[in-house]
């Protein structure tokens, strides 16, 4: 028996990376899975984003664990698409117990040089997308008197970083949204929390643009070249954590063991947070 037998988890950004890891981790514990993903490129993002083949692969991997799975192409920037995704999950899977608001993008620029569309795409995806997902599930969770919502913020939601001010602003905003929502629905049997990772070993940071951000003077830096630079951020001497490390924290926050944990930010940060009050 799994700890989530009979439960349904909804995940945004589930086609690969952290989202796929969450889907598989919850499925192993007995949950049925519905996830959405844009499965397309956003032109301000400097690395290849997920495709429909990634979405299909996540469905296949969950179904191999003998769990039901729905994979939907949807853009979290569009509230109507997110609402339709949630309604389909309710129709086909019958309930919604957990929301993991995971979808996000990464791009780089100084504030002085940032183009309007780069700012807007970041805020629309990484902050407004979380709002759309939370808003879409709350009526059902309020009606059933139960729900667990976990949003993916970042250590960049607790600190400032140069060259990613738009990302930082969005992730700080996610924390404010989570805390405010937790206050609003605490009496409805719903908890709302955020996870704040350090670097995670996914395509979001494993790409030439991210390597160049950390090694601006290097010519064509590789993963191996960049690892020591990433490691300088963390007290534990690792350059990045693994997606399963985030999934494990998501599962804890959705479990009965965390029934009185709400409005919290939990850092999975290899000690990046150790020298900061947050």
N, C-alpha and C positions, 0 to 999 in steps of 0.2 A: 504493500500500500504506500501511496505517496502522500505527502503533506497537503497537496492541492487536488486530490481526487474530487471530481465533480465540480471543480471551479473552472472559470474561463478567464483568460488573460488577454487583454488587448494591448498591442504594442505598435507604436509609430516608429517608422524607420527600421523595419524588421527584416529587410532583404539580405543584409550581410552585417558584418562587424558586431558591435555590441548588441544590436537588436536581434540578430540571429542567435547569438549566444544566449540571450534572455529567453527566446522562444524555445530553444532546446532544453535549457535548464528547467523551465517551468513544465515543459512536456514530460521530462523525466520524472517529475514529482506528481504527475497525473493530470495536469491541467490541459484543457483544450485551448487552442491558440487561434486568435485572429490578429493579423497584422496588416499594416499598410506601408507602402513605400512609394516615393515619387518615381523610382525606376527610370530616371531620365536625368539629363545634365542641366544644371543651372549655370549660366554663362559666366558668373563671377567666381565660381569655384574652380581653383587651379589644379584639381586632380580629378580623375575619372570617377563619376558617381555610379551608383548601382544601376543595373539594367534589369529587364524583365526576366532574363535567365537567372539572375540572383534571386529574385522573388520566387521563381519556380523551384529553385534548389532548396530554399528554406521550407517551402511547403512539403517537398519530398522528404526532407530530413525529419521534420516533425511527424509526418505520417508513418515513417519507418519506426517511430517510437510508439506506434499504435494509438496516436491521439488524433482527434479531428483538427483540421487546420484550414483556415481561410486566408488567402493572400490577396490583397486588393491593391491595385494601383491608385494612389491618391496623394495629392499634394497638400501637406498640412498648412500651407499658406492660404488655402481656400477652405473657409469654414463649412461650406456646403458639401465639399467632398469628404471632409472628416465626419460630418453628421451622417452622410450616406454610408460610410464605412461602419460606423457604430450601429446604425440601424440594420445593416446586413448581418453584422455579428449577432445582434439580438435575435433576428429572425431565424438564422441558421443554427446558432449554438444555444439560444434560449436564455442567456443571462450574461451579465458582465460583472465580474468580481474585482478584477484588478486592471488598472491602467498603468502602463509604463510609457510615459511620454518621453521618448528617446530620440526622435528624429532631430538631426542637426547637421549643420555644415560648418566649414572652416575656410577662412580666406584671410588675406594679409594686406595691410596698408597702414601707413601713418595717418593720423587724423587729418593733418594738414593737406595730404594728397588724396584722401579717400574720395572716390566718386560716389555720387548720390545713390546709384543703383547698388553698389557694393554694400553700403550701409543698410539700405532698405531690404535687400534680399536676406541679409543676416538677421535683422530684427524680425522680419516676417516669418522666417523659418524657425529660428531658435527661441524666440519668445512668443510671438503671436501664434505659432504652431502649437506650442504647449497650451496656451489659452484655449485654442479651438478644441483640442483634445479633451481638456478638463471639462469645459463647458458642455461638450457633447455627451459625456458619461454621467454627469452629476444628476440629471433628473432621474435616471434609472437607479443610481446608487441611493439617492435620497428616498425614493419610493420603496426600495427593498430594505432600507435601514442598515445598509452594509456596503462597504467598499474600501479599497486600498488604492491610492494613487501615489505613484513615485515618478518624479521628473528627473531627467538627467540635467544637472547643472554642471559645474566644473570647479576646479580650484581657481579658475579665472572668474568665478562668481564670488570669490572672497578676496581676491587680490587684483592689483592692476598690473598689466603687462603692456609693454610697448609693441607697436605694430599690429595689434589685434584689438584695438579699443572697441570696435563694434561688437566683436565676439564677447569681450568682457562685459560690455553694457547689457547684452542679451542675457548672459548667464547670471549676472547680478539680478536682473529683472525676474528671472525664473525663481530665484530664492524668495524675492518679495511676493511673487504670485502664490507660491506654495504656502508661505506663512499666512498670508491673508485668507486663502481658501481654507486652510486648516481651522482658522478661527470661525469661519462661516458655517462649516459643516461638522464641527466637532460633536454637536449634539445629535447628529444623524447616523452615528455608527461608522463614520468615514474618517480615515486617517490620510494625511497628505504630507509627503516628505520629499526631500531632494537628495540625490547622491552627487558628490563632488569629486570626480576622479582627477588624478594627475594624468599625464600622458597615458593613453591606452594603445596597445599594439593593434591598430587597425589601419585601414587605408587613409583615414583622415590625417594621420601624422606620418604614415609610411609612404611618402611621396617626395619627389625632388623639390617641390616648392617649400614644403615644411623643412626639409633638410637645409635648404638655402637660407631660410629664416634664422636657423641656429648657427649656420656656418657661412656668413655672407661673403667671406673672402676666399672660400674654397671653390674650386672649379669642379662642377659635376659631383658633389658629395654623394656618398652612398649611405645605406642604412648603417653599415659598420662605421663609417666616418662620423655619422651623426650621433651614434649611441652615447659616447662620452659626454657630449654637450647636453643631451637630454638628461643624462644621469645627474648632472650638477644641480638639477632642481629638487632632487629627492634626498632625504636623509638616509633611507635604506638604499644601498648602492645598486640600484637597478635603473635603467633608462626609461622603462615604462612598465605598467602592469598589464595583465591579460584581461580580455573581455570577461572571462568567467569570474574574475575577482569582483567585477561590478555586478554580474548576475547574482552572485552569492549574496551580496548586500541587498539587492532588489528582493530576493526571496525572503530574506530575514524581515524586511519591512512589510512584506505582504503576509507574513506568517502570524499565527496567534501569539507567538513569543513577543511580537512588537505591537500588541494591541493598544498599548498606552503611549506609543511613540508617535507623535504628530507635530507638524510644524518644524521639523528638524532638518538639518543638513548633516549628512554623514560623509566625511571625507574618506575616500579610498585612494590615498595619496602618497604612499611610501614615505610618509614623513614630511612632504612638502609643507604641510600645515603646521608643523611642530613649533616653528618660530613665530607664529602669528596668533593673535588672540581669537580669531574666528575658527 
